[in-house]
Amino acid sequence: MLTKPIPSSGESWPVIGLGICRSFDIRLTRGKPKEPQKVLKLFFAAGGKVIDSSPMCGEAEDVTGDIMASIDGRDQAFLANTVCEEGSSKRNC
């Protein structure tokens, strides 16, 4: 995975991250496939770190947290969260 150094620390970080809003807004119960879990495992195996979310993402943040707890992924990720202005629509967030 292509990385670039953070100017202030020199630490290398991937130039892309994983947005979870649409693909992770599901519940992992009642026999549904665990595709998001496979995605996160592959993401970390490929060197991914940054996971981006928003309060407007429905259940995506809860689902991601549950998956990360089940695969011990919390120490592998940098979680970024979008801050929305009051009254913003989901598309403008």
C-alpha positions in Angstrom: 0.0 0.0 0.0 1.3 3.4 -0.9 2.3 5.5 2.1 3.5 9.0 2.7 5.2 10.4 5.8 3.3 12.7 8.2 5.3 16.0 8.2 5.2 16.5 12.0 6.2 13.0 13.0 7.8 11.3 9.9 5.5 8.3 10.5 4.4 6.7 7.3 0.6 6.4 6.8 -1.4 4.9 3.9 -2.6 7.5 1.3 -6.0 6.0 1.2 -8.5 4.9 3.9 -11.7 3.0 4.3 -15.0 4.7 4.3 -17.6 2.6 6.1 -20.8 4.7 5.8 -22.7 2.7 3.1 -21.1 -0.7 3.1 -21.0 -1.2 6.9 -24.5 0.1 7.8 -25.9 -3.4 8.4 -26.5 -5.7 11.3 -24.4 -8.8 11.6 -27.2 -10.9 13.1 -29.8 -13.4 12.0 -27.4 -15.3 9.7 -26.4 -12.4 7.5 -23.0 -12.8 5.7 -20.1 -11.2 7.5 -18.7 -9.5 4.5 -17.6 -6.4 6.4 -15.5 -8.6 8.7 -13.7 -10.0 5.7 -13.2 -6.5 4.3 -11.6 -5.3 7.6 -9.3 -8.3 7.8 -8.1 -7.8 4.2 -7.8 -4.0 4.8 -5.5 -4.5 7.8 -3.6 -7.3 6.1 -2.8 -5.0 3.2 -1.5 -2.3 5.6 -4.6 -0.2 5.9 -5.0 2.0 9.0 -7.4 4.9 8.5 -11.2 4.2 8.8 -13.5 7.1 8.1 -17.0 7.4 9.5 -19.8 9.9 10.2 -22.6 10.2 12.8 -24.9 10.1 9.8 -23.8 6.5 8.9 -26.6 4.7 10.7 -25.3 1.5 12.3 -22.0 1.5 10.5 -20.0 2.7 13.5 -21.5 0.1 15.8 -21.0 -2.6 13.3 -17.4 -1.6 12.8 -16.7 -1.4 16.5 -18.2 -4.9 17.0 -16.1 -6.3 14.2 -12.9 -4.7 15.4 -13.5 -6.1 18.9 -14.0 -9.6 17.5 -10.8 -9.5 15.4 -8.6 -7.5 17.9 -8.4 -4.7 15.3 -8.6 -1.7 17.7 -4.8 -1.3 17.9 -4.5 -1.5 14.1 -6.8 1.4 13.2 -6.9 5.1 13.2 -10.5 6.1 13.4 -11.6 9.4 11.8 -15.0 10.8 12.2 -16.7 13.5 10.1 -18.3 16.4 12.0 -21.5 17.7 10.5 -23.1 21.0 11.0 -26.5 21.1 12.6 -29.1 20.8 9.9 -26.8 19.3 7.4 -28.2 16.6 5.1 -26.6 13.2 4.9 -25.3 14.1 1.4 -23.6 17.3 2.6 -21.9 15.8 5.6 
